Amino acid sequence: MKVQGRAQRLVYTIPEAGRVLGLSRNGAYAAARRGDFLTIRVGRRLLVPMGPLHKLVGAEAAPSPTLDEKGASIGPAPEKASEEAAG
């Protein structure tokens, strides 16, 4: 999937998931250890799928943030102009 020429992320890091949930970094890792939200391990990285995390908090899956070339978030996902024009 592409968003303005950049890959759309499907996962959060543990600290990013913690920010979504309003937790500190340490609180997010503790919640992950307890199994409070779904995590997946890719090599040595522990990641949190966005869809299940958003379902957990009762939010619709939000569009992924816009990312820079290193994969760091540089802002919210852009709104689709076609949806605004149709609405």
C-alpha positions in Angstrom: 0.0 0.0 0.0 1.2 3.5 -0.8 0.3 6.9 0.7 1.7 9.7 -1.5 4.6 7.6 -2.6 5.4 6.3 0.8 4.6 2.9 2.4 1.7 2.8 4.7 2.5 1.4 8.1 0.4 -1.4 9.5 2.1 -1.6 13.0 3.1 0.5 15.9 6.2 0.1 18.0 5.5 -0.4 21.7 6.2 3.2 22.6 3.9 4.4 19.8 1.1 2.1 20.9 1.6 3.4 24.4 1.1 7.0 23.2 -2.1 6.0 21.4 -3.3 4.5 24.7 -2.0 7.3 26.9 0.7 5.2 28.5 4.3 6.0 29.3 7.0 4.0 27.5 7.5 1.8 30.6 3.7 1.4 31.0 3.4 0.3 27.4 6.1 -2.4 27.7 4.5 -3.6 31.0 1.1 -3.8 29.3 2.6 -5.7 26.4 4.3 -8.2 28.8 0.9 -8.8 30.5 -0.7 -9.4 27.1 -3.1 -6.4 27.5 -2.8 -5.9 23.7 -1.8 -8.0 20.7 1.9 -8.0 19.9 3.9 -9.7 17.1 7.6 -10.4 17.1 9.6 -9.8 13.9 13.2 -10.8 14.6 14.1 -8.9 17.7 11.4 -6.2 17.3 8.1 -6.3 19.2 5.3 -4.6 17.2 1.6 -3.9 17.7 -0.8 -4.3 14.8 -2.8 -1.1 14.3 -6.2 -2.7 13.5 -6.5 -4.8 16.7 -5.2 -2.0 18.9 -7.8 0.4 17.5 -10.5 -2.2 18.0 -9.4 -2.7 21.5 -10.0 1.0 22.3 -13.2 1.1 20.3 -11.9 3.3 17.6 -12.2 2.8 13.8 -8.9 2.0 12.2 -7.4 5.4 11.6 -5.2 6.0 8.5 -1.5 5.6 9.1 0.6 8.7 9.8 2.7 10.1 7.0 6.2 8.8 7.3 9.6 10.2 6.3 12.2 8.2 4.4 13.5 6.6 7.6 10.0 5.5 8.7 9.5 8.2 11.3 6.1 9.8 11.6 6.0 13.4 10.3 2.3 14.1 10.7 -1.2 12.7 10.4 -2.3 10.8 7.2 -3.5 13.2 4.5 -7.3 13.3 4.0 -8.5 12.0 0.7 -9.7 15.0 -1.4 -12.2 12.8 -3.3 -14.0 11.9 0.0 -14.2 15.6 1.0 -15.6 16.5 -2.5 -18.2 13.8 -2.4 -19.3 14.6 1.2 
